[in-house]
């Protein structure tokens, strides 16, 4: 079925109205490459102290440098300051620890025993440790 003349004319007009596409613009010249980002000297994250201690980074985000760090008995990297602090605070309870060890040896206790616990063994251990500590 042919289209009515009126609609045919309208369609033709709209076809004429469509313009040709514009010609493409010439491409711009490429920009110069950006300078590379500076690699940080501050170590962050879980392995921060390890990377400072090994010399890959300069300092931790808390400001600790290689000179401030050391390896403890277990091989963990700790600050010299905190290591010294721990040693000095242990001095205060060292006597009691040694007294308890000696009391366990003298009473022949092996395995777990609560010092000063509800059991007779625990009470005896506490009394013995206290007497050794006082001496």
C-alpha positions in Angstrom: 0.0 0.0 0.0 1.4 3.4 -1.1 1.8 6.2 1.4 -0.5 9.2 1.0 1.0 12.2 -0.9 1.0 14.5 2.1 3.1 12.1 4.3 5.4 11.4 1.4 6.2 15.1 0.9 6.9 15.5 4.6 9.3 12.6 4.6 11.1 14.0 1.6 11.4 17.4 3.2 12.9 15.9 6.4 15.4 14.0 4.2 16.5 17.3 2.6 16.8 19.0 5.9 19.4 16.5 7.1 22.8 18.0 6.6 26.0 16.3 5.7 28.3 15.4 8.7 31.1 17.8 9.5 34.6 16.9 8.6 36.7 15.4 11.4 39.1 17.9 13.1 42.8 17.2 13.0 44.2 15.4 16.1 46.0 17.4 18.7 49.7 17.0 19.3 50.6 14.6 22.1 51.4 16.1 25.5 54.8 15.5 27.1 54.9 12.7 29.6 54.3 13.6 33.3 57.2 13.4 35.6 57.3 10.2 37.7 55.9 10.3 41.2 58.5 10.5 43.9 58.9 7.2 45.8 58.1 7.7 49.5 60.9 7.2 52.1 58.4 6.6 54.9 57.5 3.0 55.5 53.8 2.2 56.2 51.9 -0.9 57.0 52.6 -4.2 58.8 56.1 -4.6 57.5 57.1 -1.0 58.0 59.7 -1.7 60.7 61.2 -4.6 58.6 61.6 -2.4 55.6 63.4 0.3 57.6 65.5 -2.3 59.4 66.6 -3.9 56.1 67.4 -0.4 54.7 64.7 -0.2 52.0 63.0 2.8 53.6 64.3 5.7 55.7 61.9 5.8 58.6 58.6 4.4 59.8 55.4 6.6 59.8 55.9 7.0 63.6 59.4 8.4 62.9 61.6 5.4 63.9 64.9 5.2 62.0 67.2 2.2 61.6 69.3 3.4 64.6 66.2 3.2 66.8 65.4 -0.4 66.0 66.8 -3.8 67.0 65.9 -7.5 67.0 64.7 -9.0 70.2 65.4 -12.5 71.5 62.6 -13.9 69.5 63.7 -12.1 66.3 61.0 -9.5 66.3 61.9 -6.0 65.3 61.3 -3.7 68.3 62.4 -0.2 69.2 65.4 0.0 71.5 63.5 2.4 73.8 60.6 -0.1 74.2 63.0 -3.0 74.7 64.8 -1.1 77.5 61.5 -0.1 79.0 60.3 -3.7 79.1 63.6 -4.9 80.6 63.4 -2.3 83.4 59.8 -3.0 84.2 60.5 -6.8 84.4 63.2 -6.2 87.0 60.4 -5.3 89.5 58.7 -8.7 89.3 61.8 -10.8 88.5 62.3 -11.7 92.2 58.7 -13.1 92.5 59.0 -15.1 89.3 62.3 -16.7 90.4 60.8 -17.5 93.9 57.8 -19.2 92.2 60.1 -21.3 90.0 62.2 -22.4 93.0 59.1 -23.2 95.1 57.7 -25.4 92.2 61.0 -27.2 92.0 61.2 -27.8 95.8 57.6 -29.0 96.0 58.1 -31.2 92.9 55.1 -29.6 91.0 54.9 -30.4 87.3 52.3 -29.0 84.9 49.7 -26.4 85.7 49.0 -25.3 89.3 47.3 -22.1 90.2 49.4 -20.2 92.7 47.3 -19.5 95.7 44.4 -21.4 94.1 41.6 -23.4 95.8 43.6 -26.6 95.9 45.9 -27.5 98.8 48.8 -27.8 96.3 48.2 -24.2 95.1 48.0 -22.8 98.6 51.2 -24.7 99.6 53.0 -23.3 96.4 51.9 -19.8 97.3 53.1 -20.0 100.9 56.5 -21.5 99.8 57.0 -18.9 97.1 56.1 -16.1 99.6 58.7 -17.4 102.1 61.4 -17.6 99.5 60.6 -14.1 98.1 60.7 -12.6 101.6 64.1 -14.2 102.4 
